[in-house]
Each structure stands twice: as C-alpha cells, then as structure tokens.
C-alpha cells in the first residue's frame, strides 16, 4: 500500500522513487524469521538502499 502511494506521488510530482521490500514471514506455511535473522535482513536492505541513493 505504501509503495503504491509512493509511486503515485512521485509520478504526480515528476520525481524518482524506489521501494525496497523485505519478506520475513511466510503467510502460507506460518514460518517466521527469528529476531537475529530479521535484523540481518533489515541491515542488508538498509545498506542496499544507501548504496542505491549514493549512486544516483
């Protein structure tokens, strides 16, 4: 939902936008990531986001 709004607003104002998403839980199987896995995934995603911003 937030990504849809982000892209709509960026199109309206002629801006560039990017959404990075991380999946940490599996809805169908009920499998959940533990806290340390979740933190590692978010850390990796944050680093990637910063690299993308720095390169643009």
PDB file of N, H, CA, C and O in Angstrom:
ATOM      1  N   UNK A   1       0.819  -1.185   0.000  1.00  0.00           N
ATOM      2  CA  UNK A   1       0.000   0.000   0.000  1.00  0.00           C
ATOM      3  C   UNK A   1       0.864   1.251   0.000  1.00  0.00           C
ATOM      4  O   UNK A   1       0.595   2.195  -0.743  1.00  0.00           O
ATOM      5  N   UNK A   2       1.890   1.261   0.821  1.00  0.00           N
ATOM      6  H   UNK A   2       2.109   0.494   1.424  1.00  0.00           H
ATOM      7  CA  UNK A   2       2.744   2.449   0.891  1.00  0.00           C
ATOM      8  C   UNK A   2       3.491   2.641  -0.420  1.00  0.00           C
ATOM      9  O   UNK A   2       3.691   3.774  -0.859  1.00  0.00           O
ATOM     10  N   UNK A   3       3.908   1.535  -1.055  1.00  0.00           N
ATOM     11  H   UNK A   3       3.746   0.615  -0.698  1.00  0.00           H
ATOM     12  CA  UNK A   3       4.632   1.628  -2.319  1.00  0.00           C
ATOM     13  C   UNK A   3       3.741   2.227  -3.399  1.00  0.00           C
ATOM     14  O   UNK A   3       4.200   3.040  -4.201  1.00  0.00           O
ATOM     15  N   UNK A   4       2.493   1.837  -3.425  1.00  0.00           N
ATOM     16  H   UNK A   4       2.120   1.177  -2.774  1.00  0.00           H
ATOM     17  CA  UNK A   4       1.554   2.384  -4.400  1.00  0.00           C
ATOM     18  C   UNK A   4       1.438   3.898  -4.237  1.00  0.00           C
ATOM     19  O   UNK A   4       1.480   4.637  -5.221  1.00  0.00           O
ATOM     20  N   UNK A   5       1.295   4.349  -3.019  1.00  0.00           N
ATOM     21  H   UNK A   5       1.261   3.750  -2.220  1.00  0.00           H
ATOM     22  CA  UNK A   5       1.197   5.793  -2.760  1.00  0.00           C
ATOM     23  C   UNK A   5       2.500   6.498  -3.125  1.00  0.00           C
ATOM     24  O   UNK A   5       2.475   7.591  -3.690  1.00  0.00           O
ATOM     25  N   UNK A   6       3.623   5.889  -2.810  1.00  0.00           N
ATOM     26  H   UNK A   6       3.643   5.001  -2.350  1.00  0.00           H
ATOM     27  CA  UNK A   6       4.924   6.473  -3.136  1.00  0.00           C
ATOM     28  C   UNK A   6       5.061   6.677  -4.639  1.00  0.00           C
ATOM     29  O   UNK A   6       5.457   7.751  -5.090  1.00  0.00           O
ATOM     30  N   UNK A   7       4.730   5.639  -5.419  1.00  0.00           N
ATOM     31  H   UNK A   7       4.408   4.767  -5.052  1.00  0.00           H
ATOM     32  CA  UNK A   7       4.853   5.736  -6.869  1.00  0.00           C
ATOM     33  C   UNK A   7       3.844   6.732  -7.454  1.00  0.00           C
ATOM     34  O   UNK A   7       4.165   7.456  -8.396  1.00  0.00           O
ATOM     35  N   UNK A   8       2.664   6.770  -6.916  1.00  0.00           N
ATOM     36  H   UNK A   8       2.403   6.182  -6.151  1.00  0.00           H
ATOM     37  CA  UNK A   8       1.656   7.707  -7.405  1.00  0.00           C
ATOM     38  C   UNK A   8       2.091   9.146  -7.163  1.00  0.00           C
ATOM     39  O   UNK A   8       1.978   9.991  -8.052  1.00  0.00           O
ATOM     40  N   UNK A   9       2.585   9.425  -5.968  1.00  0.00           N
ATOM     41  H   UNK A   9       2.677   8.739  -5.246  1.00  0.00           H
ATOM     42  CA  UNK A   9       3.036  10.780  -5.655  1.00  0.00           C
ATOM     43  C   UNK A   9       4.271  11.161  -6.470  1.00  0.00           C
ATOM     44  O   UNK A   9       4.381  12.296  -6.933  1.00  0.00           O
ATOM     45  N   UNK A  10       5.186  10.233  -6.645  1.00  0.00           N
ATOM     46  H   UNK A  10       5.096   9.311  -6.268  1.00  0.00           H
ATOM     47  CA  UNK A  10       6.387  10.557  -7.425  1.00  0.00           C
ATOM     48  C   UNK A  10       6.020  10.827  -8.883  1.00  0.00           C
ATOM     49  O   UNK A  10       6.600  11.713  -9.511  1.00  0.00           O
ATOM     50  N   UNK A  11       5.058  10.068  -9.431  1.00  0.00           N
ATOM     51  H   UNK A  11       4.587   9.348  -8.921  1.00  0.00           H
ATOM     52  CA  UNK A  11       4.611  10.323 -10.803  1.00  0.00           C
ATOM     53  C   UNK A  11       3.930  11.689 -10.902  1.00  0.00           C
ATOM     54  O   UNK A  11       4.148  12.429 -11.861  1.00  0.00           O
ATOM     55  N   UNK A  12       3.126  12.010  -9.932  1.00  0.00           N
ATOM     56  H   UNK A  12       2.949  11.409  -9.153  1.00  0.00           H
ATOM     57  CA  UNK A  12       2.407  13.287  -9.926  1.00  0.00           C
ATOM     58  C   UNK A  12       3.371  14.475  -9.905  1.00  0.00           C
ATOM     59  O   UNK A  12       3.155  15.469 -10.598  1.00  0.00           O
ATOM     60  N   UNK A  13       4.438  14.363  -9.101  1.00  0.00           N
ATOM     61  H   UNK A  13       4.614  13.556  -8.538  1.00  0.00           H
ATOM     62  CA  UNK A  13       5.380  15.468  -8.952  1.00  0.00           C
ATOM     63  C   UNK A  13       6.611  15.340  -9.844  1.00  0.00           C
ATOM     64  O   UNK A  13       7.520  16.168  -9.774  1.00  0.00           O
ATOM     65  N   UNK A  14       6.641  14.295 -10.688  1.00  0.00           N
ATOM     66  H   UNK A  14       5.902  13.623 -10.745  1.00  0.00           H
ATOM     67  CA  UNK A  14       7.768  14.125 -11.601  1.00  0.00           C
ATOM     68  C   UNK A  14       9.055  13.733 -10.898  1.00  0.00           C
ATOM     69  O   UNK A  14      10.145  14.051 -11.374  1.00  0.00           O
ATOM     70  N   UNK A  15       8.942  13.061  -9.793  1.00  0.00           N
ATOM     71  H   UNK A  15       8.057  12.803  -9.406  1.00  0.00           H
ATOM     72  CA  UNK A  15      10.118  12.656  -9.017  1.00  0.00           C
ATOM     73  C   UNK A  15      10.452  11.185  -9.281  1.00  0.00           C
ATOM     74  O   UNK A  15       9.634  10.438  -9.817  1.00  0.00           O
ATOM     75  N   UNK A  16      11.631  10.796  -8.907  1.00  0.00           N
ATOM     76  H   UNK A  16      12.296  11.404  -8.472  1.00  0.00           H
ATOM     77  CA  UNK A  16      12.029   9.401  -8.990  1.00  0.00           C
ATOM     78  C   UNK A  16      11.750   8.730  -7.654  1.00  0.00           C
ATOM     79  O   UNK A  16      11.872   9.355  -6.601  1.00  0.00           O
ATOM     80  N   UNK A  17      11.372   7.450  -7.700  1.00  0.00           N
ATOM     81  H   UNK A  17      11.272   6.943  -8.556  1.00  0.00           H
ATOM     82  CA  UNK A  17      11.063   6.732  -6.461  1.00  0.00           C
ATOM     83  C   UNK A  17      11.476   5.273  -6.598  1.00  0.00           C
ATOM     84  O   UNK A  17      11.505   4.714  -7.694  1.00  0.00           O
ATOM     85  N   UNK A  18      11.790   4.683  -5.472  1.00  0.00           N
ATOM     86  H   UNK A  18      11.767   5.137  -4.582  1.00  0.00           H
ATOM     87  CA  UNK A  18      12.133   3.268  -5.430  1.00  0.00           C
ATOM     88  C   UNK A  18      11.662   2.698  -4.106  1.00  0.00           C
ATOM     89  O   UNK A  18      11.799   3.333  -3.060  1.00  0.00           O
ATOM     90  N   UNK A  19      11.111   1.510  -4.159  1.00  0.00           N
ATOM     91  H   UNK A  19      11.000   0.995  -5.009  1.00  0.00           H
ATOM     92  CA  UNK A  19      10.658   0.833  -2.952  1.00  0.00           C
ATOM     93  C   UNK A  19      11.417  -0.478  -2.817  1.00  0.00           C
ATOM     94  O   UNK A  19      11.445  -1.279  -3.751  1.00  0.00           O
ATOM     95  N   UNK A  20      12.031  -0.702  -1.664  1.00  0.00           N
ATOM     96  H   UNK A  20      12.008  -0.051  -0.905  1.00  0.00           H
ATOM     97  CA  UNK A  20      12.710  -1.962  -1.367  1.00  0.00           C
ATOM     98  C   UNK A  20      11.918  -2.670  -0.283  1.00  0.00           C
ATOM     99  O   UNK A  20      11.599  -2.079   0.749  1.00  0.00           O
ATOM    100  N   UNK A  21      11.604  -3.922  -0.514  1.00  0.00           N
ATOM    101  H   UNK A  21      11.863  -4.402  -1.352  1.00  0.00           H
ATOM    102  CA  UNK A  21      10.787  -4.677   0.429  1.00  0.00           C
ATOM    103  C   UNK A  21      11.539  -5.927   0.882  1.00  0.00           C
ATOM    104  O   UNK A  21      12.254  -6.546   0.095  1.00  0.00           O
ATOM    105  N   UNK A  22      11.378  -6.287   2.127  1.00  0.00           N
ATOM    106  H   UNK A  22      10.797  -5.783   2.766  1.00  0.00           H
ATOM    107  CA  UNK A  22      11.971  -7.500   2.672  1.00  0.00           C
ATOM    108  C   UNK A  22      10.865  -8.365   3.247  1.00  0.00           C
ATOM    109  O   UNK A  22      10.048  -7.898   4.041  1.00  0.00           O
ATOM    110  N   UNK A  23      10.840  -9.626   2.844  1.00  0.00           N
ATOM    111  H   UNK A  23      11.503 -10.006   2.199  1.00  0.00           H
ATOM    112  CA  UNK A  23       9.851 -10.571   3.357  1.00  0.00           C
ATOM    113  C   UNK A  23      10.515 -11.364   4.481  1.00  0.00           C
ATOM    114  O   UNK A  23      11.566 -11.975   4.285  1.00  0.00           O
ATOM    115  N   UNK A  24       9.892 -11.347   5.655  1.00  0.00           N
ATOM    116  H   UNK A  24       9.038 -10.851   5.813  1.00  0.00           H
ATOM    117  CA  UNK A  24      10.496 -12.036   6.802  1.00  0.00           C
ATOM    118  C   UNK A  24       9.647 -13.176   7.343  1.00  0.00           C
ATOM    119  O   UNK A  24      10.158 -14.016   8.082  1.00  0.00           O
ATOM    120  N   UNK A  25       8.373 -13.229   6.999  1.00  0.00           N
ATOM    121  H   UNK A  25       7.958 -12.546   6.398  1.00  0.00           H
ATOM    122  CA  UNK A  25       7.493 -14.295   7.470  1.00  0.00           C
ATOM    123  C   UNK A  25       6.741 -14.886   6.281  1.00  0.00           C
ATOM    124  O   UNK A  25       6.429 -14.174   5.326  1.00  0.00           O
ATOM    125  N   UNK A  26       6.449 -16.183   6.336  1.00  0.00           N
ATOM    126  H   UNK A  26       6.702 -16.762   7.112  1.00  0.00           H
ATOM    127  CA  UNK A  26       5.734 -16.866   5.257  1.00  0.00           C
ATOM    128  C   UNK A  26       4.289 -17.091   5.693  1.00  0.00           C
ATOM    129  O   UNK A  26       4.021 -17.858   6.617  1.00  0.00           O
ATOM    130  N   UNK A  27       3.374 -16.421   5.025  1.00  0.00           N
ATOM    131  H   UNK A  27       3.592 -15.798   4.274  1.00  0.00           H
ATOM    132  CA  UNK A  27       1.970 -16.460   5.430  1.00  0.00           C
ATOM    133  C   UNK A  27       1.383 -17.865   5.295  1.00  0.00           C
ATOM    134  O   UNK A  27       0.678 -18.328   6.192  1.00  0.00           O
ATOM    135  N   UNK A  28       1.666 -18.540   4.194  1.00  0.00           N
ATOM    136  H   UNK A  28       2.239 -18.164   3.466  1.00  0.00           H
ATOM    137  CA  UNK A  28       1.051 -19.844   3.943  1.00  0.00           C
ATOM    138  C   UNK A  28       1.541 -20.925   4.893  1.00  0.00           C
ATOM    139  O   UNK A  28       0.747 -21.720   5.397  1.00  0.00           O
ATOM    140  N   UNK A  29       2.855 -20.959   5.142  1.00  0.00           N
ATOM    141  H   UNK A  29       3.500 -20.314   4.733  1.00  0.00           H
ATOM    142  CA  UNK A  29       3.415 -22.023   5.988  1.00  0.00           C
ATOM    143  C   UNK A  29       3.459 -21.646   7.460  1.00  0.00           C
ATOM    144  O   UNK A  29       3.590 -22.511   8.326  1.00  0.00           O
ATOM    145  N   UNK A  30       3.349 -20.351   7.740  1.00  0.00           N
ATOM    146  H   UNK A  30       3.243 -19.648   7.036  1.00  0.00           H
ATOM    147  CA  UNK A  30       3.434 -19.892   9.124  1.00  0.00           C
ATOM    148  C   UNK A  30       4.864 -19.752   9.622  1.00  0.00           C
ATOM    149  O   UNK A  30       5.090 -19.396  10.778  1.00  0.00           O
ATOM    150  N   UNK A  31       5.829 -20.033   8.751  1.00  0.00           N
ATOM    151  H   UNK A  31       5.645 -20.322   7.812  1.00  0.00           H
ATOM    152  CA  UNK A  31       7.246 -19.915   9.147  1.00  0.00           C
ATOM    153  C   UNK A  31       7.578 -18.458   9.430  1.00  0.00           C
ATOM    154  O   UNK A  31       7.200 -17.563   8.675  1.00  0.00           O
ATOM    155  N   UNK A  32       8.291 -18.234  10.532  1.00  0.00           N
ATOM    156  H   UNK A  32       8.597 -18.962  11.146  1.00  0.00           H
ATOM    157  CA  UNK A  32       8.668 -16.879  10.921  1.00  0.00           C
ATOM    158  C   UNK A  32      10.167 -16.804  11.142  1.00  0.00           C
ATOM    159  O   UNK A  32      10.781 -17.739  11.654  1.00  0.00           O
ATOM    160  N   UNK A  33      10.744 -15.681  10.750  1.00  0.00           N
ATOM    161  H   UNK A  33      10.245 -14.921  10.334  1.00  0.00           H
ATOM    162  CA  UNK A  33      12.161 -15.447  10.987  1.00  0.00           C
ATOM    163  C   UNK A  33      12.364 -15.078  12.444  1.00  0.00           C
ATOM    164  O   UNK A  33      11.540 -14.386  13.041  1.00  0.00           O
ATOM    165  N   UNK A  34      13.474 -15.545  13.014  1.00  0.00           N
ATOM    166  H   UNK A  34      14.144 -16.107  12.529  1.00  0.00           H
ATOM    167  CA  UNK A  34      13.745 -15.140  14.393  1.00  0.00           C
ATOM    168  C   UNK A  34      14.338 -13.727  14.391  1.00  0.00           C
ATOM    169  O   UNK A  34      14.643 -13.173  13.335  1.00  0.00           O
ATOM    170  N   UNK A  35      14.492 -13.168  15.560  1.00  0.00           N
ATOM    171  H   UNK A  35      14.244 -13.618  16.418  1.00  0.00           H
ATOM    172  CA  UNK A  35      14.900 -11.770  15.696  1.00  0.00           C
ATOM    173  C   UNK A  35      16.234 -11.491  15.003  1.00  0.00           C
ATOM    174  O   UNK A  35      16.359 -10.488  14.301  1.00  0.00           O
ATOM    175  N   UNK A  36      17.233 -12.358  15.187  1.00  0.00           N
ATOM    176  H   UNK A  36      17.131 -13.173  15.757  1.00  0.00           H
ATOM    177  CA  UNK A  36      18.549 -12.096  14.605  1.00  0.00           C
ATOM    178  C   UNK A  36      18.510 -12.172  13.078  1.00  0.00           C
ATOM    179  O   UNK A  36      19.177 -11.388  12.403  1.00  0.00           O
ATOM    180  N   UNK A  37      17.732 -13.113  12.530  1.00  0.00           N
ATOM    181  H   UNK A  37      17.191 -13.750  13.078  1.00  0.00           H
ATOM    182  CA  UNK A  37      17.577 -13.185  11.073  1.00  0.00           C
ATOM    183  C   UNK A  37      16.906 -11.924  10.545  1.00  0.00           C
ATOM    184  O   UNK A  37      17.320 -11.359   9.532  1.00  0.00           O
ATOM    185  N   UNK A  38      15.885 -11.503  11.235  1.00  0.00           N
ATOM    186  H   UNK A  38      15.548 -11.961  12.058  1.00  0.00           H
ATOM    187  CA  UNK A  38      15.135 -10.310  10.833  1.00  0.00           C
ATOM    188  C   UNK A  38      16.040  -9.081  10.845  1.00  0.00           C
ATOM    189  O   UNK A  38      16.013  -8.280   9.911  1.00  0.00           O
ATOM    190  N   UNK A  39      16.830  -8.932  11.886  1.00  0.00           N
ATOM    191  H   UNK A  39      16.852  -9.583  12.645  1.00  0.00           H
ATOM    192  CA  UNK A  39      17.744  -7.795  11.972  1.00  0.00           C
ATOM    193  C   UNK A  39      18.758  -7.833  10.835  1.00  0.00           C
ATOM    194  O   UNK A  39      19.064  -6.794  10.249  1.00  0.00           O
ATOM    195  N   UNK A  40      19.286  -9.015  10.514  1.00  0.00           N
ATOM    196  H   UNK A  40      19.038  -9.859  10.989  1.00  0.00           H
ATOM    197  CA  UNK A  40      20.253  -9.140   9.423  1.00  0.00           C
ATOM    198  C   UNK A  40      19.625  -8.765   8.087  1.00  0.00           C
ATOM    199  O   UNK A  40      20.254  -8.083   7.278  1.00  0.00           O
ATOM    200  N   UNK A  41      18.392  -9.202   7.848  1.00  0.00           N
ATOM    201  H   UNK A  41      17.881  -9.755   8.505  1.00  0.00           H
ATOM    202  CA  UNK A  41      17.707  -8.870   6.602  1.00  0.00           C
ATOM    203  C   UNK A  41      17.486  -7.369   6.487  1.00  0.00           C
ATOM    204  O   UNK A  41      17.701  -6.791   5.422  1.00  0.00           O
ATOM    205  N   UNK A  42      17.061  -6.736   7.568  1.00  0.00           N
ATOM    206  H   UNK A  42      16.887  -7.206   8.433  1.00  0.00           H
ATOM    207  CA  UNK A  42      16.832  -5.293   7.540  1.00  0.00           C
ATOM    208  C   UNK A  42      18.142  -4.525   7.383  1.00  0.00           C
ATOM    209  O   UNK A  42      18.187  -3.494   6.712  1.00  0.00           O
ATOM    210  N   UNK A  43      19.201  -5.029   8.002  1.00  0.00           N
ATOM    211  H   UNK A  43      19.165  -5.866   8.548  1.00  0.00           H
ATOM    212  CA  UNK A  43      20.510  -4.386   7.852  1.00  0.00           C
ATOM    213  C   UNK A  43      20.974  -4.456   6.405  1.00  0.00           C
ATOM    214  O   UNK A  43      21.449  -3.463   5.853  1.00  0.00           O
ATOM    215  N   UNK A  44      20.838  -5.630   5.788  1.00  0.00           N
ATOM    216  H   UNK A  44      20.452  -6.437   6.236  1.00  0.00           H
ATOM    217  CA  UNK A  44      21.216  -5.784   4.379  1.00  0.00           C
ATOM    218  C   UNK A  44      20.388  -4.855   3.489  1.00  0.00           C
ATOM    219  O   UNK A  44      20.930  -4.214   2.589  1.00  0.00           O
ATOM    220  N   UNK A  45      19.084  -4.781   3.736  1.00  0.00           N
ATOM    221  H   UNK A  45      18.643  -5.301   4.467  1.00  0.00           H
ATOM    222  CA  UNK A  45      18.215  -3.934   2.933  1.00  0.00           C
ATOM    223  C   UNK A  45      18.590  -2.461   3.104  1.00  0.00           C
ATOM    224  O   UNK A  45      18.595  -1.705   2.132  1.00  0.00           O
ATOM    225  N   UNK A  46      18.898  -2.060   4.312  1.00  0.00           N
ATOM    226  H   UNK A  46      18.894  -2.673   5.102  1.00  0.00           H
ATOM    227  CA  UNK A  46      19.275  -0.672   4.568  1.00  0.00           C
ATOM    228  C   UNK A  46      20.577  -0.322   3.855  1.00  0.00           C
ATOM    229  O   UNK A  46      20.698   0.757   3.276  1.00  0.00           O
ATOM    230  N   UNK A  47      21.539  -1.222   3.896  1.00  0.00           N
ATOM    231  H   UNK A  47      21.440  -2.098   4.367  1.00  0.00           H
ATOM    232  CA  UNK A  47      22.812  -0.984   3.190  1.00  0.00           C
ATOM    233  C   UNK A  47      22.581  -0.853   1.688  1.00  0.00           C
ATOM    234  O   UNK A  47      23.145   0.034   1.048  1.00  0.00           O
ATOM    235  N   UNK A  48      21.761  -1.724   1.129  1.00  0.00           N
ATOM    236  H   UNK A  48      21.302  -2.444   1.648  1.00  0.00           H
ATOM    237  CA  UNK A  48      21.453  -1.656  -0.292  1.00  0.00           C
ATOM    238  C   UNK A  48      20.780  -0.336  -0.627  1.00  0.00           C
ATOM    239  O   UNK A  48      21.131   0.296  -1.624  1.00  0.00           O
ATOM    240  N   UNK A  49      19.830   0.089   0.175  1.00  0.00           N
ATOM    241  H   UNK A  49      19.545  -0.425   0.985  1.00  0.00           H
ATOM    242  CA  UNK A  49      19.132   1.355  -0.066  1.00  0.00           C
ATOM    243  C   UNK A  49      20.115   2.528  -0.061  1.00  0.00           C
ATOM    244  O   UNK A  49      20.034   3.418  -0.907  1.00  0.00           O
ATOM    245  N   UNK A  50      21.035   2.520   0.893  1.00  0.00           N
ATOM    246  H   UNK A  50      21.101   1.797   1.580  1.00  0.00           H
ATOM    247  CA  UNK A  50      22.028   3.605   0.961  1.00  0.00           C
ATOM    248  C   UNK A  50      22.964   3.593  -0.238  1.00  0.00           C
ATOM    249  O   UNK A  50      23.349   4.655  -0.727  1.00  0.00           O
ATOM    250  N   UNK A  51      23.338   2.409  -0.720  1.00  0.00           N
ATOM    251  H   UNK A  51      23.025   1.546  -0.322  1.00  0.00           H
ATOM    252  CA  UNK A  51      24.180   2.301  -1.911  1.00  0.00           C
ATOM    253  C   UNK A  51      23.444   2.853  -3.140  1.00  0.00           C
ATOM    254  O   UNK A  51      24.026   3.576  -3.949  1.00  0.00           O
ATOM    255  N   UNK A  52      22.171   2.506  -3.266  1.00  0.00           N
ATOM    256  H   UNK A  52      21.698   1.918  -2.609  1.00  0.00           H
ATOM    257  CA  UNK A  52      21.385   2.982  -4.411  1.00  0.00           C
ATOM    258  C   UNK A  52      21.284   4.503  -4.392  1.00  0.00           C
ATOM    259  O   UNK A  52      21.458   5.155  -5.421  1.00  0.00           O
ATOM    260  N   UNK A  53      21.008   5.057  -3.237  1.00  0.00           N
ATOM    261  H   UNK A  53      20.867   4.527  -2.401  1.00  0.00           H
ATOM    262  CA  UNK A  53      20.883   6.512  -3.123  1.00  0.00           C
ATOM    263  C   UNK A  53      22.214   7.188  -3.419  1.00  0.00           C
ATOM    264  O   UNK A  53      22.248   8.215  -4.096  1.00  0.00           O
ATOM    265  N   UNK A  54      23.301   6.628  -2.925  1.00  0.00           N
ATOM    266  H   UNK A  54      23.273   5.794  -2.375  1.00  0.00           H
ATOM    267  CA  UNK A  54      24.628   7.223  -3.135  1.00  0.00           C
ATOM    268  C   UNK A  54      25.029   7.199  -4.610  1.00  0.00           C
ATOM    269  O   UNK A  54      25.736   8.092  -5.078  1.00  0.00           O
ATOM    270  N   UNK A  55      24.577   6.175  -5.343  1.00  0.00           N
ATOM    271  H   UNK A  55      24.003   5.449  -4.963  1.00  0.00           H
ATOM    272  CA  UNK A  55      24.937   6.047  -6.761  1.00  0.00           C
ATOM    273  C   UNK A  55      24.042   6.860  -7.685  1.00  0.00           C
ATOM    274  O   UNK A  55      24.349   7.003  -8.869  1.00  0.00           O
ATOM    275  N   UNK A  56      22.941   7.397  -7.166  1.00  0.00           N
ATOM    276  H   UNK A  56      22.691   7.282  -6.204  1.00  0.00           H
ATOM    277  CA  UNK A  56      22.031   8.131  -8.065  1.00  0.00           C
ATOM    278  C   UNK A  56      22.269   9.612  -8.046  1.00  0.00           C
ATOM    279  O   UNK A  56      21.584  10.357  -8.748  1.00  0.00           O
TER     280      UNK A  56
END
